[in-house]
Amino acid sequence: MRLRLLSGVAGIACAVSLAACVVEPARPPRPEPMVEVVPAAPAPGYRWVKGHYRWEGNHWAWVRGHWVGG
């Protein structure tokens, strides 16, 4: 009787924990990086951060490269 109760509680605990699982659909592969023309630095001491793809919900979006001050 005790074993049966214990297995029932374990089964319920397992079902509850799996009910909260969210399975994210597989993402398509990241595209090849775009070719960017690097403009002249706005001032000495700036460095170029290359562009990259970022996942935006259901697609890859290109984030352009930009200069950052050092």
N, CA, C and O atoms as CSV, one atom per row, in Angstrom:
chain,resi,resn,atom,element,x,y,z
A,1,MET,N,N,0.823,-1.189,0.000
A,1,MET,CA,C,0.000,0.000,0.000
A,1,MET,C,C,0.871,1.258,0.000
A,1,MET,O,O,0.619,2.202,-0.749
A,2,ARG,N,N,1.908,1.254,0.861
A,2,ARG,CA,C,2.783,2.418,0.952
A,2,ARG,C,C,3.563,2.619,-0.350
A,2,ARG,O,O,3.742,3.753,-0.794
A,3,LEU,N,N,4.020,1.542,-0.955
A,3,LEU,CA,C,4.749,1.618,-2.222
A,3,LEU,C,C,3.850,2.175,-3.315
A,3,LEU,O,O,4.297,2.966,-4.145
A,4,ARG,N,N,2.617,1.778,-3.320
A,4,ARG,CA,C,1.665,2.252,-4.323
A,4,ARG,C,C,1.430,3.760,-4.158
A,4,ARG,O,O,1.375,4.492,-5.146
A,5,LEU,N,N,1.292,4.216,-2.921
A,5,LEU,CA,C,1.095,5.634,-2.651
A,5,LEU,C,C,2.330,6.436,-3.071
A,5,LEU,O,O,2.214,7.507,-3.667
A,6,LEU,N,N,3.504,5.906,-2.755
A,6,LEU,CA,C,4.744,6.572,-3.099
A,6,LEU,C,C,4.914,6.685,-4.610
A,6,LEU,O,O,5.332,7.730,-5.108
A,7,SER,N,N,4.596,5.623,-5.343
A,7,SER,CA,C,4.729,5.676,-6.796
A,7,SER,C,C,3.706,6.630,-7.401
A,7,SER,O,O,3.994,7.288,-8.400
A,8,GLY,N,N,2.527,6.713,-6.813
A,8,GLY,CA,C,1.519,7.667,-7.290
A,8,GLY,C,C,1.966,9.100,-7.094
A,8,GLY,O,O,1.807,9.933,-7.987
A,9,VAL,N,N,2.529,9.396,-5.919
A,9,VAL,CA,C,3.030,10.744,-5.638
A,9,VAL,C,C,4.181,11.075,-6.575
A,9,VAL,O,O,4.256,12.197,-7.077
A,10,ALA,N,N,5.076,10.132,-6.823
A,10,ALA,CA,C,6.195,10.352,-7.735
A,10,ALA,C,C,5.688,10.612,-9.151
A,10,ALA,O,O,6.219,11.470,-9.858
A,11,GLY,N,N,4.669,9.878,-9.560
A,11,GLY,CA,C,4.096,10.084,-10.893
A,11,GLY,C,C,3.473,11.455,-11.042
A,11,GLY,O,O,3.628,12.101,-12.078
A,12,ILE,N,N,2.766,11.908,-10.010
A,12,ILE,CA,C,2.154,13.240,-10.045
A,12,ILE,C,C,3.232,14.318,-10.057
A,12,ILE,O,O,3.120,15.298,-10.794
A,13,ALA,N,N,4.272,14.145,-9.251
A,13,ALA,CA,C,5.360,15.122,-9.211
A,13,ALA,C,C,6.058,15.209,-10.568
A,13,ALA,O,O,6.421,16.297,-11.017
A,14,CYS,N,N,6.241,14.083,-11.203
A,14,CYS,CA,C,6.868,14.055,-12.526
A,14,CYS,C,C,5.990,14.771,-13.554
A,14,CYS,O,O,6.486,15.560,-14.358
A,15,ALA,N,N,4.693,14.494,-13.525
A,15,ALA,CA,C,3.765,15.118,-14.466
A,15,ALA,C,C,3.713,16.631,-14.270
A,15,ALA,O,O,3.666,17.382,-15.244
A,16,VAL,N,N,3.722,17.077,-13.030
A,16,VAL,CA,C,3.675,18.511,-12.749
A,16,VAL,C,C,4.951,19.190,-13.241
A,16,VAL,O,O,4.890,20.262,-13.842
A,17,SER,N,N,6.096,18.578,-12.993
A,17,SER,CA,C,7.345,19.198,-13.422
A,17,SER,C,C,7.470,19.222,-14.936
A,17,SER,O,O,8.022,20.178,-15.481
A,18,LEU,N,N,6.982,18.214,-15.631
A,18,LEU,CA,C,7.061,18.200,-17.088
A,18,LEU,C,C,6.026,19.118,-17.726
A,18,LEU,O,O,6.206,19.545,-18.867
A,19,ALA,N,N,4.961,19.427,-17.023
A,19,ALA,CA,C,3.939,20.313,-17.566
A,19,ALA,C,C,4.483,21.724,-17.758
A,19,ALA,O,O,3.968,22.472,-18.589
A,20,ALA,N,N,5.499,22.095,-17.017
A,20,ALA,CA,C,6.063,23.431,-17.119
A,20,ALA,C,C,7.154,23.524,-18.186
A,20,ALA,O,O,7.687,24.610,-18.418
A,21,CYS,N,N,7.494,22.430,-18.830
A,21,CYS,CA,C,8.550,22.436,-19.841
A,21,CYS,C,C,8.076,23.150,-21.099
A,21,CYS,O,O,6.955,22.935,-21.560
A,22,VAL,N,N,8.927,23.992,-21.643
A,22,VAL,CA,C,8.646,24.675,-22.897
A,22,VAL,C,C,9.698,24.213,-23.890
A,22,VAL,O,O,10.897,24.337,-23.640
A,23,VAL,N,N,9.255,23.691,-24.995
A,23,VAL,CA,C,10.183,23.221,-26.022
A,23,VAL,C,C,10.229,24.267,-27.122
A,23,VAL,O,O,9.235,24.517,-27.805
A,24,GLU,N,N,11.392,24.870,-27.281
A,24,GLU,CA,C,11.565,25.891,-28.305
A,24,GLU,C,C,11.815,25.213,-29.641
A,24,GLU,O,O,12.613,24.279,-29.709
A,25,PRO,N,N,11.154,25.657,-30.710
A,25,PRO,CA,C,11.392,25.031,-32.009
A,25,PRO,C,C,12.839,25.251,-32.450
A,25,PRO,O,O,13.486,26.215,-32.042
A,26,ALA,N,N,13.321,24.365,-33.269
A,26,ALA,CA,C,14.700,24.457,-33.733
A,26,ALA,C,C,14.871,25.697,-34.606
A,26,ALA,O,O,14.018,26.012,-35.435
A,27,ARG,N,N,15.966,26.378,-34.409
A,27,ARG,CA,C,16.266,27.569,-35.212
A,27,ARG,C,C,16.924,27.154,-36.517
A,27,ARG,O,O,17.667,26.173,-36.551
A,28,PRO,N,N,16.659,27.890,-37.594
A,28,PRO,CA,C,17.415,27.621,-38.822
A,28,PRO,C,C,18.869,28.028,-38.597
A,28,PRO,O,O,19.155,28.834,-37.711
A,29,PRO,N,N,19.782,27.482,-39.386
A,29,PRO,CA,C,21.194,27.840,-39.181
A,29,PRO,C,C,21.430,29.330,-39.419
A,29,PRO,O,O,20.741,29.970,-40.214
A,30,ARG,N,N,22.412,29.855,-38.715
A,30,ARG,CA,C,22.756,31.270,-38.860
A,30,ARG,C,C,23.305,31.508,-40.266
A,30,ARG,O,O,24.158,30.748,-40.726
A,31,PRO,N,N,22.829,32.555,-40.963
A,31,PRO,CA,C,23.347,32.860,-42.302
A,31,PRO,C,C,24.813,33.285,-42.251
A,31,PRO,O,O,25.354,33.596,-41.189
A,32,GLU,N,N,25.429,33.290,-43.408
A,32,GLU,CA,C,26.814,33.765,-43.511
A,32,GLU,C,C,26.845,35.260,-43.199
A,32,GLU,O,O,25.899,35.974,-43.530
A,33,PRO,N,N,27.914,35.745,-42.567
A,33,PRO,CA,C,28.000,37.179,-42.261
A,33,PRO,C,C,27.960,38.015,-43.542
A,33,PRO,O,O,28.471,37.604,-44.584
A,34,MET,N,N,27.348,39.184,-43.444
A,34,MET,CA,C,27.293,40.096,-44.573
A,34,MET,C,C,28.629,40.816,-44.688
A,34,MET,O,O,29.334,41.002,-43.696
A,35,VAL,N,N,28.969,41.215,-45.900
A,35,VAL,CA,C,30.200,41.969,-46.129
A,35,VAL,C,C,29.894,43.428,-45.855
A,35,VAL,O,O,28.979,44.001,-46.445
A,36,GLU,N,N,30.654,44.020,-44.967
A,36,GLU,CA,C,30.454,45.420,-44.618
A,36,GLU,C,C,31.654,46.245,-45.057
A,36,GLU,O,O,32.797,45.796,-44.963
A,37,VAL,N,N,31.390,47.436,-45.530
A,37,VAL,CA,C,32.452,48.387,-45.830
A,37,VAL,C,C,32.636,49.223,-44.570
A,37,VAL,O,O,31.717,49.904,-44.115
A,38,VAL,N,N,33.831,49.156,-44.024
A,38,VAL,CA,C,34.101,49.869,-42.772
A,38,VAL,C,C,34.398,51.333,-43.099
A,38,VAL,O,O,35.384,51.625,-43.776
A,39,PRO,N,N,33.561,52.251,-42.627
A,39,PRO,CA,C,33.832,53.676,-42.885
A,39,PRO,C,C,35.005,54.159,-42.028
A,39,PRO,O,O,35.470,53.468,-41.122
A,40,ALA,N,N,35.456,55.350,-42.344
A,40,ALA,CA,C,36.567,55.927,-41.582
A,40,ALA,C,C,36.137,56.155,-40.138
A,40,ALA,O,O,34.978,56.465,-39.860
A,41,ALA,N,N,37.082,55.998,-39.236
A,41,ALA,CA,C,36.793,56.203,-37.813
A,41,ALA,C,C,36.376,57.654,-37.575
A,41,ALA,O,O,36.938,58.566,-38.182
A,42,PRO,N,N,35.403,57.873,-36.704
A,42,PRO,CA,C,34.948,59.251,-36.447
A,42,PRO,C,C,35.998,60.102,-35.736
A,42,PRO,O,O,35.999,61.327,-35.857
A,43,ALA,N,N,36.891,59.447,-34.995
A,43,ALA,CA,C,37.945,60.177,-34.277
A,43,ALA,C,C,38.999,59.158,-33.840
A,43,ALA,O,O,38.720,57.959,-33.814
A,44,PRO,N,N,40.185,59.610,-33.502
A,44,PRO,CA,C,41.195,58.677,-32.997
A,44,PRO,C,C,40.719,57.998,-31.714
A,44,PRO,O,O,40.016,58.602,-30.903
A,45,GLY,N,N,41.107,56.744,-31.545
A,45,GLY,CA,C,40.759,56.010,-30.333
A,45,GLY,C,C,39.479,55.195,-30.457
A,45,GLY,O,O,39.128,54.473,-29.524
A,46,TYR,N,N,38.770,55.287,-31.579
A,46,TYR,CA,C,37.567,54.488,-31.780
A,46,TYR,C,C,37.944,53.131,-32.353
A,46,TYR,O,O,38.946,53.004,-33.057
A,47,ARG,N,N,37.139,52.115,-32.050
A,47,ARG,CA,C,37.381,50.785,-32.634
A,47,ARG,C,C,36.100,50.272,-33.278
A,47,ARG,O,O,34.997,50.597,-32.839
A,48,TRP,N,N,36.259,49.473,-34.315
A,48,TRP,CA,C,35.140,48.950,-35.097
A,48,TRP,C,C,34.618,47.649,-34.481
A,48,TRP,O,O,35.397,46.739,-34.198
A,49,VAL,N,N,33.315,47.561,-34.277
A,49,VAL,CA,C,32.663,46.336,-33.819
A,49,VAL,C,C,31.965,45.748,-35.030
A,49,VAL,O,O,31.065,46.369,-35.594
A,50,LYS,N,N,32.380,44.533,-35.438
A,50,LYS,CA,C,31.824,43.921,-36.644
A,50,LYS,C,C,30.342,43.631,-36.481
A,50,LYS,O,O,29.854,43.401,-35.374
A,51,GLY,N,N,29.632,43.647,-37.612
A,51,GLY,CA,C,28.217,43.302,-37.604
A,51,GLY,C,C,28.030,41.814,-37.329
A,51,GLY,O,O,28.953,41.019,-37.506
A,52,HIS,N,N,26.820,41.445,-36.893
A,52,HIS,CA,C,26.539,40.049,-36.567
A,52,HIS,C,C,25.032,39.804,-36.659
A,52,HIS,O,O,24.233,40.740,-36.686
A,53,TYR,N,N,24.669,38.533,-36.707
A,53,TYR,CA,C,23.253,38.175,-36.690
A,53,TYR,C,C,22.790,37.967,-35.260
A,53,TYR,O,O,23.528,37.450,-34.421
A,54,ARG,N,N,21.538,38.383,-34.990
A,54,ARG,CA,C,20.917,38.200,-33.683
A,54,ARG,C,C,19.563,37.519,-33.917
A,54,ARG,O,O,18.846,37.869,-34.854
A,55,TRP,N,N,19.220,36.560,-33.079
A,55,TRP,CA,C,17.940,35.861,-33.183
A,55,TRP,C,C,16.846,36.774,-32.647
A,55,TRP,O,O,16.926,37.237,-31.509
A,56,GLU,N,N,15.825,37.035,-33.457
A,56,GLU,CA,C,14.723,37.906,-33.055
A,56,GLU,C,C,13.399,37.164,-33.152
A,56,GLU,O,O,12.634,37.356,-34.097
A,57,GLY,N,N,13.141,36.329,-32.181
A,57,GLY,CA,C,11.852,35.646,-32.096
A,57,GLY,C,C,11.692,34.493,-33.052
A,57,GLY,O,O,11.587,33.344,-32.622
A,58,ASN,N,N,11.671,34.774,-34.363
A,58,ASN,CA,C,11.463,33.706,-35.339
A,58,ASN,C,C,12.339,33.849,-36.573
A,58,ASN,O,O,12.111,33.162,-37.569
A,59,HIS,N,N,13.339,34.728,-36.529
A,59,HIS,CA,C,14.238,34.887,-37.677
A,59,HIS,C,C,15.564,35.500,-37.224
A,59,HIS,O,O,15.673,36.063,-36.135
A,60,TRP,N,N,16.565,35.373,-38.092
A,60,TRP,CA,C,17.859,36.001,-37.837
A,60,TRP,C,C,17.814,37.426,-38.377
A,60,TRP,O,O,17.412,37.636,-39.522
A,61,ALA,N,N,18.214,38.397,-37.582
A,61,ALA,CA,C,18.252,39.804,-38.001
A,61,ALA,C,C,19.703,40.283,-37.964
A,61,ALA,O,O,20.433,40.001,-37.015
A,62,TRP,N,N,20.112,41.008,-39.001
A,62,TRP,CA,C,21.473,41.519,-39.076
A,62,TRP,C,C,21.594,42.788,-38.243
A,62,TRP,O,O,20.776,43.700,-38.364
A,63,VAL,N,N,22.617,42.841,-37.399
A,63,VAL,CA,C,22.947,44.022,-36.617
A,63,VAL,C,C,24.193,44.609,-37.267
A,63,VAL,O,O,25.240,43.963,-37.304
A,64,ARG,N,N,24.079,45.826,-37.775
A,64,ARG,CA,C,25.199,46.450,-38.498
A,64,ARG,C,C,26.373,46.730,-37.584
A,64,ARG,O,O,26.218,46.943,-36.381
A,65,GLY,N,N,27.562,46.724,-38.189
A,65,GLY,CA,C,28.761,47.092,-37.441
A,65,GLY,C,C,28.733,48.570,-37.090
A,65,GLY,O,O,28.025,49.358,-37.717
A,66,HIS,N,N,29.510,48.935,-36.082
A,66,HIS,CA,C,29.510,50.322,-35.650
A,66,HIS,C,C,30.814,50.644,-34.917
A,66,HIS,O,O,31.536,49.755,-34.465
A,67,TRP,N,N,31.082,51.926,-34.817
A,67,TRP,CA,C,32.254,52.402,-34.091
A,67,TRP,C,C,31.909,52.647,-32.641
A,67,TRP,O,O,30.831,53.151,-32.328
A,68,VAL,N,N,32.827,52.290,-31.750
A,68,VAL,CA,C,32.660,52.583,-30.314
A,68,VAL,C,C,33.902,53.323,-29.824
A,68,VAL,O,O,35.029,53.039,-30.230
A,69,GLY,N,N,33.656,54.258,-28.957
A,69,GLY,CA,C,34.769,55.041,-28.406
A,69,GLY,C,C,35.533,54.226,-27.370
A,69,GLY,O,O,34.954,53.428,-26.634
A,70,GLY,N,N,36.818,54.438,-27.329
A,70,GLY,CA,C,37.659,53.690,-26.410
A,70,GLY,C,C,38.016,54.520,-25.278
A,70,GLY,O,O,38.729,54.069,-24.382
